[in-house]
Amino acid sequence: MGRLRGVTIAAGAVMGLLLLSGCAGEEGDDRGGSVDPTGTWGDTTDTGAPSLELDDDGGLTGTDGCNQLTGTWTVDESDHVEFHDVASTRMACADVDTWLAGLSQATIADDTMTVIDQDGSEIGTLERSDD
């Protein structure tokens, strides 16, 4: 009886760990399920314009029109794209609006990404590119 009880407890522990690991999510993981943010956002041929590239593996690269951006992304249960550990070069560029450097999260509707800052304010939009 003691051995059966031990096996039951061990099986329960394994099931619990499997359930918890399913909640952890991974970079690039679209747990929300109804949006696919991977691809190019903005015009990458215009070096003075903001753009983002969201890779399948959760990597993020881009530019705010002046500085290079790099980081990671995930999608939460509410279909918000969350940006993590975003780093930027710090060049001073005259006459360039570097709004994209303030990104924290985004929403996607059709082919438009609405970028939101840490305060929850909309700071700009990017259109999905065919690149």
N, C-alpha and C positions, 0 to 999 in steps of 0.2 A: 504494500500500500504506500509506503514511504517513497519508493522508487517512482511509482506512477505520479505521485504528487510532485516530485522533483522535475519530471519530464513536463508535466502540465505547466508548472511555474516557468520553466525555461522557454517553452513554446510561447507562453504569454508575453515574456520579456522580448523575444524576437519579434513578435507581431507588433508590440508597442514601438520598438525601434524602427520598424519598417514604416509604420504610420507617421511617426515624427519626421523621418527622412523625406517623406513625400511632401511635407509642408515647407521644407527648407528652401526650395526653389534654387535655381541656378542663374548665372548671368545669361542673358538672352532668353531666359525661360518666359514664355508667354502664358503664365498660369491663368490669366484672365480669359484667354481663349478666343475672344471675338475680334481682336486686332492683331495685325501682323506688321510691326514697325520696321522689319528688316528692309534694307535697301538704301537708296540715296534720296536725300531730302534737300531741296534747293538746287541752285544752278552751279555745278562744280566747274563749269567752263569760265565763269566770271570770278576771277581771283579776288575781287573786292566785295563779293557778296557772301553772305553766310550760307553754309551748307553742312550737312551731317551725313555720315555713312554709318548705318547700324548693321553690324555683321551678325550672322547666324549664331556665332559663338558668344555673343554678348559684348563684343568689343565696339567701341565708339571712336570714330575719328572725324575731324571736320575743321572748319575755320569759322571765325566770326567776321570774316572779311579782312582781317588783319593778322590775328593770332591763331596759331594751330591749337586744336583741342584734342584731347585723348581721354578716354575713360571707359566705363562699362554701363550697361543698361539692363533693366528687367521690366517686366510688365506685371502689375499687381492684380489682385482679384477684381478691382474696379475698372480694369482696362486702362489705367494710367501708366504711361511709360515713365519709369523712374530712372534718373541718371545718377551714377555713383562714381566717386573718386575722379571727378573731372579735373584735369590739369590743363593749364593754358600757358603758352609763351606769353611774355609781357612786353611786346613791342609797342611803342607809341606811334600810332598812325594818324596822321592828320585827316580830317574830313571823312572818317569811317565810323559808323555807328556800330559799336561792338556789343549790341544787346544780347547776342546769342551766348556770350560768355557767362551770363547770369542764369543759364538754364538750371532747373532743378527737376522738373517733370514735364510731361506733355500729354495731350490728348490727341486722338486721331479720329477724324471724320472724313470718310471717303479718301481723297488724296491730299488732305490738308492736315499738317501737324501744327497744333497750337502749343507754343512753348510757354511754360509757366515758371516764374522765379520762386525763390524760397518763401516769399510772402504770400504766394498763391495768386499773384497778379499775372495776367497775360502780358507777355513782353514781345511777342511777334509770332509770325506764322511762316512755315516752309511748305512748299508744294512737293509732292512726290515726283521724282525725276525718272525719266526713262533710261538713265545711265545704268 
